[in-house]
Amino acid sequence: MYRVVPDDAVDDQLDHLPRPALLGYADVLAALEVAPEGGRSYNDAIAEGPMRQYVFGPNGEGLVTYLVLEREREVHVLLVEWIG
């Protein structure tokens, strides 16, 4: 299991998300706790890099950008975006 650590700015970002987005975000957090490598690489040139992105929402309207720290078994959520 990984510990998910949201950046301070994420709280403000979550305050502006609609309810369906919050439900999708909760699903992302559950996935990140067990398999953070499931997101796509932030940089296609570094396929297995620690910086990753996870798309969520019924039509892919949401995006979570995060950093995986393997040694610490932590996932740092850096940004949550919703375009829906």
Beta strands, then each sheet from edge to edge (+ up, - down):
strand 1: 3-6
strand 2: 40-41
strand 3: 51-56
strand 4: 62-69
strand 5: 74-82
sheet 1: 1+ 5+ 4- 3+ 2-
end
